[in-house]
Amino acid sequence: MLCFEYLTLKTQNYFIASHYKINLQEQWSIKQHSHIMEKKKKKLIHKLKNRYRIVLINDTTFEEKFSLSLTPMNVFVGFSSFLVFFTIIISLLIVFTPLREYIPGYSDPDLKNDLAKTLYKTDSLEQALSDKEVYYKNLMNIVTDNIPKDTTMLKR
């Protein structure tokens, strides 16, 4: 029984030792990978900070007409700023001009006012029509001598 325990312990130690070796290799690989990624990141940042010159030269006289020194980071920031500014200008044009009528869901404010007026007039006309109908029914009752004895029975 002691021998069996010893073998078990010995196997476990070997397993632990081999597991430890694997962990060391994985840690070294992870460190190496992070070091490579860090180098790539530094390389990218370095590339974005490199200065480049744009020069316009007259082809016949070789006279320099225009010169501009830029970095890729400046170009990226400038282009992004232009896009944001352009988006804001377009949004303001749509919101504060009649162009918003062409966007689905927006309607003309005059149309809403006209609709409210039309609904109010329609309601008034319906009320006047029902009043006239009651008047004609009562008039017909009077002409045909169908007058109720109680005047509360008259429809209003």
Wavefront OBJ file of the C-alpha trace (Angstrom):
o trace
v 0.000 0.000 0.000
v 2.834 2.379 0.689
v 4.347 1.688 -2.703
v 1.103 2.521 -4.429
v 0.881 5.842 -2.606
v 4.475 6.611 -3.492
v 3.825 5.929 -7.154
v 0.732 8.086 -7.018
v 2.647 10.926 -5.413
v 5.489 10.483 -7.853
v 3.041 10.607 -10.790
v 1.366 13.657 -9.346
v 4.723 15.378 -8.893
v 5.644 14.611 -12.469
v 2.283 15.899 -13.629
v 2.716 19.043 -11.557
v 6.233 19.520 -12.900
v 5.145 19.013 -16.508
v 2.180 21.340 -15.960
v 4.575 23.919 -14.554
v 6.751 23.647 -17.664
v 3.711 24.194 -19.861
v 2.713 27.217 -17.814
v 6.205 28.661 -18.130
v 6.109 28.178 -21.877
v 2.658 29.772 -22.096
v 3.766 32.729 -19.983
v 6.856 33.207 -22.150
v 4.708 32.998 -25.279
v 2.216 35.540 -23.878
v 5.032 37.904 -22.883
v 6.624 37.527 -26.302
v 3.265 38.133 -28.009
v 2.566 41.244 -25.909
v 6.081 42.502 -26.637
v 5.481 42.050 -30.386
v 2.112 43.827 -30.146
v 3.753 46.655 -28.208
v 6.401 46.998 -30.930
v 3.704 47.084 -33.625
v 1.804 49.717 -31.640
v 4.909 51.860 -31.273
v 5.659 51.396 -34.964
v 2.129 52.526 -35.888
v 2.360 55.569 -33.600
v 5.761 56.372 -35.070
v 4.333 56.103 -38.599
v 1.435 58.405 -37.683
v 3.874 61.012 -36.321
v 6.246 60.983 -39.309
v 6.249 64.278 -41.207
v 5.607 64.344 -44.938
v 5.899 67.336 -47.248
v 3.550 68.175 -50.096
v 5.188 70.483 -52.634
v 3.757 72.008 -55.816
v 6.510 72.817 -58.295
v 6.237 74.517 -61.649
v 7.399 71.859 -64.114
v 9.185 74.195 -66.495
v 10.919 76.571 -64.072
v 11.134 74.234 -61.070
v 9.845 77.110 -58.968
v 8.205 76.016 -55.731
v 4.643 77.323 -55.731
v 3.279 75.758 -52.575
v 4.667 73.685 -49.734
v 2.844 71.949 -46.895
v 4.243 69.745 -44.156
v 1.796 67.226 -42.641
v 1.640 64.090 -40.550
v -0.848 61.289 -41.156
v -2.313 62.083 -37.728
v -2.946 65.712 -38.821
v -4.645 64.514 -41.990
v -6.827 62.069 -40.026
v -7.819 64.697 -37.437
v -8.499 67.300 -40.139
v -10.606 64.930 -42.218
v -12.569 63.768 -39.138
v -13.189 67.382 -38.087
v -14.391 68.225 -41.602
v -16.830 65.285 -41.544
v -18.226 66.294 -38.144
v -18.586 69.930 -39.239
v -20.236 68.906 -42.520
v -22.650 66.587 -40.678
v -23.620 69.364 -38.255
v -24.214 71.838 -41.110
v -26.384 69.340 -43.041
v -28.384 68.511 -39.879
v -29.001 72.203 -39.163
v -30.090 72.799 -42.760
v -32.581 69.960 -42.569
v -33.968 70.923 -39.152
v -34.378 74.671 -39.704
v -35.436 74.818 -43.374
v -38.371 73.399 -45.344
v -36.131 70.499 -46.395
v -37.435 68.564 -43.381
v -40.710 68.019 -45.248
v -38.924 65.544 -47.516
v -38.011 63.316 -44.562
v -40.674 60.674 -43.887
v -42.553 61.427 -40.670
v -42.198 65.208 -40.865
v -45.030 67.252 -42.320
v -45.686 70.877 -43.145
v -46.697 72.913 -40.056
v -49.328 74.748 -42.167
v -50.818 71.365 -43.035
v -51.276 70.584 -39.340
v -52.997 73.943 -38.744
v -55.264 73.426 -41.766
v -56.150 69.947 -40.502
v -57.079 71.301 -37.057
v -59.271 74.018 -38.620
v -60.950 71.511 -40.919
v -61.688 69.154 -38.011
v -63.191 72.034 -36.013
v -65.392 73.090 -38.967
v -66.482 69.495 -39.581
v -67.485 69.102 -35.953
v -69.450 72.376 -36.095
v -71.214 71.290 -39.303
v -72.131 67.915 -37.804
v -73.603 69.649 -34.761
v -75.580 72.084 -36.961
v -76.866 69.180 -39.091
v -78.060 67.241 -36.059
v -79.783 70.403 -34.716
v -81.557 70.864 -38.074
v -82.666 67.210 -38.095
v -84.185 67.589 -34.635
v -85.893 70.810 -35.751
v -87.392 69.122 -38.857
v -88.573 66.089 -36.859
v -90.310 68.364 -34.372
v -91.787 70.401 -37.207
v -93.079 67.189 -38.857
v -94.619 66.133 -35.548
v -96.407 69.483 -35.309
v -97.642 69.336 -38.926
v -98.911 65.749 -38.603
v -100.484 66.562 -35.254
v -98.261 64.077 -33.407
v -97.432 66.421 -30.561
v -96.459 64.600 -27.367
v -98.309 65.707 -24.259
v -95.081 66.042 -22.326
v -92.722 68.614 -23.845
v -89.726 66.905 -22.315
v -90.261 64.154 -24.864
v -89.221 66.531 -27.619
v -85.756 65.606 -28.815
v -83.041 68.056 -28.609
l 1 2 3 4 5 6 7 8 9 10 11 12 13 14 15 16 17 18 19 20 21 22 23 24 25 26 27 28 29 30 31 32 33 34 35 36 37 38 39 40 41 42 43 44 45 46 47 48 49 50 51 52 53 54 55 56 57 58 59 60 61 62 63 64 65 66 67 68 69 70 71 72 73 74 75 76 77 78 79 80 81 82 83 84 85 86 87 88 89 90 91 92 93 94 95 96 97 98 99 100 101 102 103 104 105 106 107 108 109 110 111 112 113 114 115 116 117 118 119 120 121 122 123 124 125 126 127 128 129 130 131 132 133 134 135 136 137 138 139 140 141 142 143 144 145 146 147 148 149 150 151 152 153 154 155 156
